[in-house]
């Protein structure tokens, strides 16, 4: 037990005990010495009386000082606090979230086995009363067991559920999920254990300012090794030949690729005319290791080997091998195989060469004149109609037309310049995006942030604050200076002479506060967001914080505007849409594919048949694209095939800066002000209840009364 006080402020009143002492010292009188005759018989008696009076005065002073101090202590409301909390302070319970990396790079060597062993060691160190959650992660996090106090089943779950997948890595999304688990605990000690091989490709230092919650600690457990020898097929292209319509093949290139070897947008197959059946197949290979790579690369078309050659690639270099190939039909499948190395899963690449199907785009506009299209819709329709590979069909409608039009018939919906989204249109668009659709949102020149935020609601990746003043001079503008060229939309612009966003001028901007689930791939020179996106259900929303006309910017008349639109349409349409007439597509492992309505099942690359579920909008949506390969779909229109490949950025074993990573994600605030205030209030209520059940202040009150009575009696018997 220890003594505590309910109101510590009153203890400062104990300083009042010095008042009687000061008065005693100030009013003290020194006796003068006077010599009288015949008084020597009185001297001894006088000295005894003086000593007695001095003792009484000292006792009286102490009683008065004690009364003043005791009065202050009485108002501070003392009580005895149980010391159990301090006794066990060294063994306070802890809440832990164990994050185990299951991206496909963990299949290299014995990394996944080592990760399981290190996670098991953490579990063995848990004490009774500790809380634990088990999660795995790649592109997204998966909760194996939510936060709880039972530890008995965690070892079995660790052995059964933790295995390498075919997906890439996203550390921030994984830490968000772990942070959410720990937010359900009221323990002071909260820790995230991150078990991974820590590759740079899984974290973009410029991705945003999200941090762990205050008080959450990060423990980084590295299961990587010094071996980094790995090569991969990073893409396949069928280049366009003059006068010949060739197939658009899906391809992806590592972020470590040299300039000019960036990602080529995944697209549909073009029509194979009689003159265009013999085409060049360009195979991109990358050596990510420290030693030369010497192996054979093989091309198979429709299951038949059609070409093979030996390649010799220096360390940290890439190579393009060209195969001349004659295709026999309008529907073809292809596979590129590379010789074995320490990570064979990325030595295969799949593609299709099919007939094209137009990309359908619905453009929603707000007109100022009934018979005249808006400038934003005009610029969009003119720019998109220029492309022929694959063609883009643009329908321009008002938002009220969504009651008559089914948005699921479109690959992408664009809000060109809407300042208000009607409630019925919002509900239709929200269901469309959640079921796998994609939405691009641009601003209206006369946007009102409050109305805009409330009418679009969860379709926005955040909240828009007040726009800048419209009266600013045109010679003062913002530029795009912070662009994430690893993002699929901007990656084709990363090389020299591939377009410069720094030439675009933005005369007005709107401040933006992103949601926790949003990402910001482009920013203005003042650090404000220029482009933001977020996943919503199985779809995605893409916000451009400017206008698609010339009211706020000169973007629509710049040379990068049209390529930017094409890349945005390709990126969004191909994430959640499979065109219904034999189109060939490429997906990253784990992405959703929308299928024809009459499809009942999909045949996986392993040969297993998987039934296809129906989304809330009534469309068939297939989400089990967990493994790379060729997926077969049988419908009334015939057999279709789409390809799924790995995100080969994961094949690059370049290590991240662990110190910078930890510094960027650990919150320097140990306890949030809200938590501190809540804890302080809870402690006061708890102490008040403990004090109420005790009677120390009654005892002190009676003691004070006794002191005052004693002081009165003693003062009456003491000479002044």
N, C-alpha and C positions, 0 to 999 in steps of 0.2 A: 504494500500500500504506500502511496505517496500523497502529499498534500498538494491540491490544486485549487484554483480560484475560478469562479464563474465570470466575474467582471474584474479583470486585471487592472483596468484603468483606475479604479478606486484606490489601489495600493499606493498610487502617488500621493494620496492624502496622508499617508503615514509620515510624510515630510513635516506635517504639522506638529509632530512630536518635538520638533526643534524650537517651537514657539515658546513653551515654558522655559526652556533652557536659556533662550535669548533674553527673555524678560528677567530671569533670575540674575543673569550676568550684568544686565544694564542697571537694574535697581539695587544691586548689592551695595551696601554702605560699609566703609571701613571705620572701625571705632578709633577715636583719638585717644591719646595717652595723657591723662591729667594726674598729677601727683598731689595727694592730700596727706596730711598728717594723721596718724593714728588709724590707718586703714589696713595695716598689714594683716589684721585678723580676718578681714573680708576677702583677701586676695584668693586664698585657696577655695573659698565657697564660690566666688565669681567665676573662676576658671571651670569648675565643674558644671555650673549652669550654662556657660558659653558652649562647652563641648556638647551638652545635651541638646541645646537649641540648634546647634549646627547639624547634628545628626538628624533631628526632626525636619529641618528645612531640606536637607538632602533627600530624605525619604519622601517628603511631600513633592519635591521636584520630580523624583522618579515616578511617583504615582500619577502625577499630571501628564508626564510624557507617555507613560504606558496607556493612560486613558485615551489620549489623542491617537496613538498608533493603533490601539485596539478598535477604536471607532472606524478607522479606515479599513482595517481587516474585516470588520463586521459587514461593511457595505460591499466588500469584494466577494462575499458569500463563499467561504472556503468549504471544501469537501475532500473526502479521501477517495482517490482514484485507484482502481484495481491495476496492479502492475503486470497482469498477464501479457498485455500487448508488448511491453518493453522486455519482458523475460524472453519472449520468443521472437524478438526483432530480428535475430540472425537467421531464423528459419521461416520467414514469411512465405506464404504460398505464392506460387507463380503460375501465370497463364502463358502457355507457349503455343505457337503455331509453327509446325514443321512443314516447310515447302521443299519438295523434292523435284528437281528438274527432270522431265521425261522427254525433252526434245530429242530429235533423232541423232544429234551429235553425242548424246550420252550412250549410244550403242557402240561407240568407238572403244576398243579394248575392253577393260573391266570397269568402266566408269559407273555404269548403273548398279553393278554389284557393290562397288565401294560406296556409292550413295546410300544403298540400303543398309549397309553395315554402319555407316556414320549416323544415319537416322535412328537405327536400333540403339546405338550408344546413348543418344539423347533420351530416348524412351526409358532406358535403364536408369538414368539419373533422376527421373521424376520421383517426387516424394508424395506420400499420402496427402491428399488435399489439393495437389496441383491440378490445374486444368490443361488439357492438351487438345489440339486440333491437328489433323493430318490432311495435307493437300498436295496434289501434284500439279504441275503446270508445264505448258509449252507456249503456244500462242495465247491460250486462255487457261485459267486456273480451274481445277476440279477439286471439289471438297470430298475427300474420302470419308472422313469422320469429323463432324462438327465439334466445336469446343465443348468439352465435358470432363468430368472428374474420374470417369472410369477408364483405366488404362489396359485392361486385360485383353481386349481384342485388337489393340493397335499393332502388335507384332504380326499377327496373322494377316491383317489388312495390308501391312507394309510388304509382306512377301507376295501376296496375291494381286494387289492392285497397282503396284509401282513397277512399270515396265516402259522401256523406250518406245516412243510413238514415231509418227512420220511428220511431225510438225516442227516449226521453228520455235524461237524463244521470244517471250516478251516479259522482261523482269518487272516492269512497272505494273502491268495488269496482275501479275501474280502477287505482288506485294499489296496491291489494293485488296485483293480477296483475303489475304491473311490479316490485314489490318481490320477488315470488316468482322472477321471472326473474333479478334481480340477486343473489339469494341463492345462485345457482349459480356465482358468480364469486368467486375468491379475491383479486381486485385490491383495493387500498386505496381507490382512487378509483372511486366508484360514483355515478351520477347518473341521475335520472329527468327527462326533458324532457317537460313537459305542454303540449301545443299545443291551445288551446281558446279559446272566446269567453267563458268564465267567468261563467256565469249562476248566480244565487243558488239557483235551483230544484234544481240538481244537488248541493247540499251542505247538510246540516242540521248547524249547529254543535253541536247537542245529541245527535247521533246516536251518540256513544260516544267512547272514549278511544284508539282505534287510532292508531298512528303508524308511520312508516316505520322500517325497521331502523336500528340505530345506524350512523352513518357514511354513510348514503345521503343525497345532496343532491337538492333539488328545484329545478328551473329552470322557471319559469312563462313561457310564451310566449303572449302575448295576440294573437289574430287578430280580436277583435271590433272594432266601429266605433261611431261615435256615433249611427248610425241605429237607432232602436228602434220605428219605426212598424209595428205589426202588430196585426191583429184575428183572432179565431178563434171558431168555434162550439165552445163548451165543454160542451154537453150538450143532450140532448133528453129530455123527460119527458112522460108521459101521466098527468096527475094523476087520482087516484081521485075519482069523483063519487059522492055519496051515493046508495045504492040501485043503483048500476051497477058491475059488475066491469069495470074497464078494464085496458089493457095496461101492464105494467111495462117501461119502456124503459130501455136502458142510457144512463148519462150520467156525465160526469165534468166537474168544474169546476176551474179553476186555483186554486192555493194563494193567489193574490192576490185571489180573489173576495171581495166583502164578506160580512159575517156573514149567514147565511141563504141564501147561494148556494153552499153546499158541495156535495160529491159526493153524488149520490143513488145508493144501492146498485144495481148492475146486477142485473137479475132476469129472470125468465121472463115471457113474455106470458100474460095472463090470458084466460080464455074470453071470446070476444066474443059475448055474447047478442044476441038480436034487438033488444032495446032498447038495447044498449050499443055499437052499431057506430058511432055518431057521438060522437066524443070530441075533447077539446082536446089539441092537440100543442103543448107549451111548448118553445120553442127558446131556449136561453141563448147570448148573444153577448157577447163581452168585447173591449173596446178596450184593448190594453196600451200603446199609443203615446202620444206627446206632442201629437198633433194630432187634431182631430175626424175621425171615420170616417163617411162618407156613401156607402152602397152599397145594393144590393138583396139581399134574402135570399129564397131560393126553396125550397119544399117539394115533393119528389117522392115519391109513394107508388106502389109496384109499377111503377116506371119511368115514371109519368105525372106531369107537372107539375100540382099541385093548388092551389098558392097562391104568391103573390109579393107582396112589399111592400118599400118603401124604408125604411131605418133611418138614424138620425142619432144617433151615440153620442159623447158627450164624451170627452176624454182620460182614461185610467185609470178607466173606468167600465164597467158592464155593463148589459145590457138583456135582457128576456124578451119574446119575440114569441109570441103565441098564435094558432095556426091551428086552426080548426074543421074536423075531418076525418071523413068517413064511410068506414069500412073495409068492403070487400066480401066478405072471407073471413076465416077464422080464422088464415091464414098470410099475413103481409104484410111487405114490406120498405119501408124509408123512407130517404130521403137529404135532407139539408139542405145547400144550397149558398149560400155567401156570395160577394160580389163580390171581385175579385182585389186583392191587395196584394203587398208585397214577399216574403211567404212564403205562397204559395197552398196549400201542402200541408195546413195546418190550417183551411182554409176549407170543408172537407167533414166531415160527420158522418153516420154510418150507424146505423140502428137497425132492430129487428124487433118486430112485434106478433104474438105467437103464443099458442097454447093452453098453459096451465101444466102442468108436471109436478112432482110433489112432490119436495122435497129429502129424500133418505134419509140418516138419521143413525144410526150404530151407537154405542151408549153401553156402554162396558165398565165394570162395577162390581165391587167387592169387598164382599161381604155379611158382616156380623158375626153375623146370624141367618139360618138357611136359608130361612125363609118370609117374610122381611121385607126389602123393597128398602132399599138404603142411602139415607141422606138426600140425598147428592149426586146420585144418579141420579133421585131423586124430584123435586128442585128443577129439574133439567135437563129432564126429560120434561114436567113441568107447564108450564114456561116456553115450551118450543119448540112444544108442541101448541096454544098460543094463536094462532099465526099462521095465516092463511088465504091469504096472498098473497106468495109461493106457499106452499102448505101444506108442513109439515114432518112427516115420518114418522120416529118414533124407535123403534128396537129396542134393548131393554136386555138385555145378555147378560153372562155371565162371560167372562174371557179364555180359558178352556179351550174355549169354544164356537167359537173361531176355527179350530179344526181341522175344524169342520163347516160354517162359514159362510165365504163368499167375500167378503172385505172390499172387493174391487173393485166390488161391487154397490152400495156406499154412496158418497155424495158426501163425507162427513166421518165420521171415527171420533173419538170422545171417550173418553179415559181419565179417567173421572170421579173415581175415588179409589183407583186401584191403587197398592199399596205395593211389589208385586213383579210383574214381567211374565214369565211362563213363557217358556222358550227357544223353544218351537214358536210361541207367539203373537208373540214378538218377531220371528222370521224372517218370519212372514206379514205383520206390520205394516210391516216394513222394505221388503219387496218391494212392498207396496201403495203406500207413500209414494214410493219411487223411481220407480214407474211412473206417477206423476201424482196420487196421492191426497193427502189432507190429514189431519193428526192434531192434535187439541187434547189437551193433557196438563194435568191439575190434580193437586194433591198430596193424599196421604192424611194425616189428622190425626196418625197415629202413624208418619210416614215416617222411615225410617232412610236417611241420605244415602248411605252406602256401598252398601247393598243396592240402593237406588233407582237410583243411577248405573250400577252394573254390570249390572242387569237391563234397563234401557232402552237403555244404550249410545249408539250414534250417533243414535238418535231424539231425544235431548235436544240443545238448542242450547248446552249447556255442562255444567258440573258443579255440583251442589247441595252446599253445605257444611252444617254442623250447623244445625238450626232453633233459633230462640230458645226460651227456657225456657217450659214450659207453665204455670208457677206465677206468671207475672207478673200484676199487677193489671189488671183490665179497664178502668180509667180511664187506662191508659197504652197508647197504640196508635199505629200508623203511618197516614199518609194518602198518597194519590196526589197529588203536587204537581208532578211533571215528566212531562207527557203530550205526546207528539208528535202534535199535531192534524193534521199532514200525512199521517199514516198512514191508509190506507183504513178501518181499523176505528174510529178515533177521529175522523176528519174530520167526520162528521155531528154530533158533539157540540161543534164549535168555536164555533158561534154562541151568542148569548145565549138563555137559556131552552131549551137543547137538552140539558140533563142536566149534572149537576155530579158528577164523580168525587171531588171533594174532600170529599164528605160520607160516603164509605165508610170504615169503620174496620177496620183490620187489627190484631188483637190479637197474632198470632204471624206471624213471617215466617221465611224461610230465605235465608241468604246464597247468592249465585249468581255463578259465574265463567263468563262467556260465552265461546264459541269465537270464533275469528277470523272465521268466516263468519256469526256470529249478529248480530242487531240487537236493540236494547232500546227499544221504542216507549213504554214507561211505566216510571217509577221511583217509589219511595217517597220520603218527605221526608228520609230519611237518605242518599239517593243510591243505595240498593240497587235492583237490578232487580225490577220487579213483573211485567212481561210480557216474554218473549223469543221470538224466532222465528228460523228459519234454513231456507234451501232445502236439500232433500235429493233428489238426482236431479232428476226432473221434478215433485216434490211439495214439500210444506212442512210443518214442524212448528211448533206454536204452544203455548208453555208459559206457564201462569198460575201464578205462584209463591204460590199460596194454595189454599184448599180451595173446593169448590163446595157445601159445607154451612156450618153456623154454628159449626163448631169453632174456626176461626181468624179469622173475619171475619163482619160483618153484610152482606156484599155481596149474597147471594141475596135479601134482603128489602128492598134498596134499589131505587129506581125506575129506576136506570140498568142494572140487571142484565139484564133481559129485552132491552132494545135492544142492549146489548153482545153478548149471545149471538147475536141476529139478524145484527148486523153482522159478527161473527166467522164465522158459518156462511156468510153470503153471500160474504164475502171469500175464504174458503178453498175453498168449493165451486165458485165460478165461476172460480177460477184454473186448475183442472185437470179440470173435468168439463163435458161437454156432455150434457144429458139426451136420452134416446133417442126421445122421441115428439114431435118437431117443436117443441122449445122454442127460443125466441129468446134469444140470448146476446150479450154484449158482452165483448170481450177487449181488453187493451192489445196493441199490436203486439209480437210476440215471445213471447207467452204460449202455453202448450200447451193443446190441446183434446182431450178424450177422445171418441171417436166410436163409433157402433154397430159391432158385430163384423162385420157383413156389408158394410161400406163398403170399397171397393177404392181409390178415388181421391177427391180434392177438387179442385174447379174454383176456381182463384184469381180475384181480381177482374180480373186481366189476361186471363183466358180460358185460361190454361195449366192442364193437368191434371197433378196431382202425386199419385203413389201414396202410400198411407198405410202406414206401418210398424206392426209389432206389437211391443208392449213385452214385457218379460220375464214379466209376469203373463199374457200372452196377450191383452191388451186393445189396441185400436187407438188410437194416440196420434199426433196431428198437431201438429207443432212449427213448421211453416213459415208462421207468421202474421206475416210480416215487413212486409207492406204493409196499409194501411187499406183497408177496403171490405167487400163482401159475398161470403162464401165459400159455394159450393153443394155440398151433400153428397147423393148419391143412395143410398138404402138400400131394403130391402124394405118399410119403413114409408112410403116415399114420399120426395119431395125435401125436404130441410131446408136451412135457411140460418142462418148465424150471422154476426154483425157484428164487425169489428175496427176500433178507432179509435186515434187517437194519444193519448198522455198529454199533455194540453194545458197542463200546468204548464210544459212546455218552451217554450211560446209566449210566456211572459213573459221579456223580455230584461233584467230587472232584474239589475244587476251585483252580484257578491259582493264582500265585503271581502277583497281579496287578501292583505293583511298578516295578518289573523286566520286566514285559510285556511292560509297557510304556517306560521304559528306553531302551529296546532293539529295539523299533520300531520308536521312535521319533528321528528325525534327529537333532543332536546338532547344526548343521550349520543353522543359521537363514535364510541366503540368500546365494545362490550358487555364486561362483566367476563369472560365466558366466552371471547370472542375474544381479549381481551388476555392472558388466562392461556395460551390455546393458542398464541398467537404467541410469548409469552415462552418457553414450553417448546420450541417448534420452533427458536427462535433459539439457545437453549442447546445443543440437540442438534447444530445445524449448526456452531456455534462449537467444540463439543467435537471434532467430526470434523476440522475444520480444524486445531485445535491438536494433535490426535493425529498428523497427518501432518507436523508441524513438530517441530524439536528445540531450540527456543529455551531451554527450561528445563534441558536438558542443558548448554548453553553457560553459562547462568547458574550452574548447580551447580558446574561446574569453576571458574568465576570466583570463586565464594564460597570454594571450597577454597583457591584461590591466595591470596585475601585473608587467610584465616585463617592460612596458613603464613607469609605475609609479616608478619602482625601478631605471630606468635610470635617470629620471628627478630628483628624490630625491638624487641620488648619486652625480649628478653634482652640487647640491646646498649644499652638506655636505662636510665640511672640513675633510681632511684625518688626 
